[in-house]
Amino acid sequence: MKLAGRQEPSIRRVEVERFSLNSSKPFDQVVVALQAAIGHPNIKDFWESAHNAKTMAELESTVQKSVGSAGLMLFVEFDQGSVVRKETHSDTPRIVRFLIGNPLIMKEMAKYVPDAGSYAPVTVLIDERPDGVHLSYDRMASFLKPYGNAEALKIAKDLDAKVETLLTSAAA
């Protein structure tokens, strides 16, 4: 379809690698362990401070104050299980989706691949199943690989390692 004064839309195929592990720890303990390692800024105040930063040093300071020991912060948390439980009238399933990240890492990836902004912050899913608590994450490197930029891919792989270490620790 030709749009007046615009290029044709393009489609890019992105094959996603999903990191997933299973924990025998109780759901609440896994969630608490993950939450303990990430920062929990007042997100409204965070964005106001980030927007008002006059220099890169000020922005970096704002971000560093907001991240936890894993170098990541929580942007939003969704209790998706509560929606499912409305139908089941039960206290299960428990499913929580976390959007976590670090704006400075996203900035570095987006310098090379602007579309990285579509994938960051990243999603971590923790859900309870009969065989245990599952922790899942779609690897950033798999999202960025089709763009063919080695610099962005290196940053993405470092982010993947950071997130996977966080999940492995929360599950242990």
RODO-2510 file (C-alpha; in nm, 4 decimals, decimal comma):
residues 172
     n   res          X          Y          Z
     1     m     0,0000     0,0000     0,0000
     2     k     0,1501     0,3346    -0,1057
     3     l     0,1067     0,6121     0,1479
     4     a     0,1036     0,9685     0,0157
     5     g     0,4514     1,1181     0,0576
     6     r     0,5765     0,8205     0,2576
     7     q     0,7789     0,5075     0,1991
     8     e     0,6206     0,1676     0,1843
     9     p     0,5943    -0,0055     0,5242
    10     s     0,8579    -0,2703     0,5866
    11     i     0,8438    -0,5934     0,7779
    12     r     1,1445    -0,7346     0,9625
    13     r     1,1419    -1,0921     1,0888
    14     v     1,2758    -1,1225     1,4437
    15     e     1,3358    -1,4681     1,5878
    16     v     1,3223    -1,4561     1,9653
    17     e     1,5314    -1,6633     2,2053
    18     r     1,3528    -1,7245     2,5346
    19     f     1,5585    -1,7823     2,8470
    20     s     1,3544    -1,9816     3,0958
    21     l     1,4271    -2,1608     3,4183
    22     n     1,2314    -2,3374     3,6829
    23     s     1,2585    -2,2904     4,0587
    24     s     1,1424    -2,5131     4,3406
    25     k     1,1305    -2,2096     4,5720
    26     p     0,7876    -2,0726     4,6624
    27     f     0,6495    -1,8085     4,4251
    28     d     0,6584    -1,5302     4,6856
    29     q     1,0249    -1,5989     4,7694
    30     v     1,1238    -1,5822     4,4023
    31     v     0,9384    -1,2532     4,3545
    32     v     1,0892    -1,1017     4,6707
    33     a     1,4406    -1,2071     4,5626
    34     l     1,3960    -1,0442     4,2216
    35     q     1,2485    -0,7280     4,3725
    36     a     1,5325    -0,7015     4,6250
    37     a     1,7924    -0,6773     4,3461
    38     i     1,6234    -0,4083     4,1352
    39     g     1,5609    -0,0431     4,2098
    40     h     1,2103     0,0833     4,2833
    41     p     1,2074     0,4549     4,2076
    42     n     0,8947     0,6646     4,2200
    43     i     0,8578     0,6441     3,8441
    44     k     0,6864     0,9817     3,8070
    45     d     0,9681     1,1507     4,0008
    46     f     1,2284     0,9507     3,8083
    47     w     1,1006     1,0661     3,4687
    48     e     1,0672     1,4236     3,5882
    49     s     1,4266     1,4218     3,7134
    50     a     1,5505     1,2530     3,3941
    51     h     1,3650     1,5049     3,1786
    52     n     1,4989     1,7995     3,3804
    53     a     1,8610     1,6784     3,3717
    54     k     2,0701     1,9414     3,1935
    55     t     2,3740     1,7243     3,1315
    56     m     2,4551     1,3616     3,0696
    57     a     2,6230     1,3515     3,4119
    58     e     2,2983     1,4650     3,5781
    59     l     2,1011     1,2003     3,3893
    60     e     2,3532     0,9313     3,4815
    61     s     2,3266     1,0368     3,8456
    62     t     1,9469     1,0116     3,8331
    63     v     1,9658     0,6630     3,6846
    64     q     2,2363     0,5410     3,9234
    65     k     2,0245     0,6513     4,2214
    66     s     1,7329     0,4503     4,0806
    67     v     1,8885     0,1140     3,9981
    68     g     1,9356    -0,1717     4,2413
    69     s     2,2289    -0,4039     4,2956
    70     a     2,1561    -0,5750     3,9621
    71     g     2,2002    -0,2412     3,7828
    72     l     1,8329    -0,2438     3,6826
    73     m     1,5173    -0,0713     3,7940
    74     l     1,1459    -0,1462     3,7892
    75     f     0,9370     0,0569     3,5480
    76     v     0,6078    -0,1207     3,6051
    77     e     0,4731    -0,4449     3,7505
    78     f     0,1610    -0,6205     3,6246
    79     d    -0,0232    -0,8813     3,8296
    80     q    -0,1555    -1,0688     3,5271
    81     g    -0,2617    -1,3592     3,7443
    82     s    -0,5226    -1,1398     3,9128
    83     v    -0,6973    -1,0997     3,5791
    84     v    -0,6984    -1,4756     3,5185
    85     r    -0,8118    -1,5451     3,8769
    86     k    -1,1274    -1,3373     3,8217
    87     e    -1,2535    -1,6217     3,6058
    88     t    -1,1260    -1,9110     3,8173
    89     h    -1,2394    -1,7674     4,1542
    90     s    -0,9221    -1,9221     4,2926
    91     d    -0,5957    -1,7937     4,4371
    92     t    -0,4101    -1,9419     4,1398
    93     p    -0,2576    -1,8977     3,8915
    94     r    -0,0028    -1,6453     4,0076
    95     i     0,1586    -1,4624     3,7171
    96     v     0,3577    -1,1403     3,7485
    97     r     0,5149    -0,9449     3,4635
    98     f     0,7941    -0,6989     3,5421
    99     l     0,9192    -0,4328     3,3011
   100     i     1,2751    -0,3704     3,4132
   101     g     1,5785    -0,2054     3,2674
   102     n     1,8304     0,0717     3,2738
   103     p     1,7773     0,3790     3,0523
   104     l     2,1532     0,4197     3,0074
   105     i     2,1826     0,0692     2,8617
   106     m     1,8864     0,1361     2,6334
   107     k     2,0485     0,4620     2,5206
   108     e     2,3667     0,2825     2,4233
   109     m     2,1793     0,0229     2,2176
   110     a     1,9534     0,2848     2,0560
   111     k     2,2578     0,4871     1,9424
   112     y     2,3330     0,2007     1,7046
   113     v     1,9857     0,0525     1,6504
   114     p     1,7014     0,2983     1,7181
   115     d     1,4512     0,0099     1,7161
   116     a     1,6092    -0,1101     2,0435
   117     g     1,3704     0,1350     2,2071
   118     s     1,0872    -0,0983     2,1052
   119     y     1,2321    -0,3783     2,3169
   120     a     1,3505    -0,1918     2,6256
   121     p     1,2695    -0,1977     2,9095
   122     v     1,2622    -0,5747     2,9050
   123     t     0,9926    -0,8100     3,0295
   124     v     1,0513    -1,0696     3,2988
   125     l     0,7672    -1,3108     3,3641
   126     i     0,7361    -1,5102     3,6844
   127     d     0,4548    -1,7620     3,6963
   128     e     0,3538    -2,0523     3,9146
   129     r     0,2799    -2,3894     3,7528
   130     p     0,2327    -2,7422     3,8874
   131     d     0,6018    -2,8186     3,8217
   132     g     0,7336    -2,5086     4,0007
   133     v     0,7891    -2,1383     3,9536
   134     h     0,8956    -2,0387     3,6030
   135     l     1,1110    -1,7339     3,5318
   136     s     1,1229    -1,6275     3,1670
   137     y     1,2928    -1,3576     2,9648
   138     d     1,3198    -1,2883     2,5915
   139     r     1,6840    -1,2183     2,5128
   140     m     1,7579    -0,8681     2,3899
   141     a     2,0359    -0,9981     2,1665
   142     s     1,7826    -1,2052     1,9748
   143     f     1,5723    -0,8940     1,9137
   144     l     1,8711    -0,6947     1,7881
   145     k     2,0554    -0,9649     1,5920
   146     p     1,8572    -0,9060     1,2672
   147     y     1,9761    -0,5439     1,2613
   148     g     2,3349    -0,6573     1,2065
   149     n     2,5054    -0,4055     1,4351
   150     a     2,7930    -0,5572     1,6333
   151     e     2,8100    -0,2711     1,8868
   152     a     2,4388    -0,2902     1,9740
   153     l     2,4604    -0,6693     1,9879
   154     k     2,7485    -0,6587     2,2367
   155     i     2,5522    -0,4244     2,4644
   156     a     2,2445    -0,6455     2,4292
   157     k     2,4439    -0,9557     2,5233
   158     d     2,5763    -0,7769     2,8323
   159     l     2,2177    -0,6853     2,9268
   160     d     2,1078    -1,0458     2,8716
   161     a     2,3832    -1,1671     3,1038
   162     k     2,2751    -0,9148     3,3676
   163     v     1,9079    -1,0201     3,3489
   164     e     1,9862    -1,3918     3,3372
   165     t     2,2127    -1,3591     3,6424
   166     l     1,9288    -1,1790     3,8215
   167     l     1,6793    -1,4550     3,7347
   168     t     1,9196    -1,7349     3,8223
   169     s     1,9873    -1,5743     4,1581
   170     a     1,6159    -1,5171     4,2289
   171     a     1,5412    -1,8813     4,1454
   172     a     1,8251    -2,0273     4,3562
***
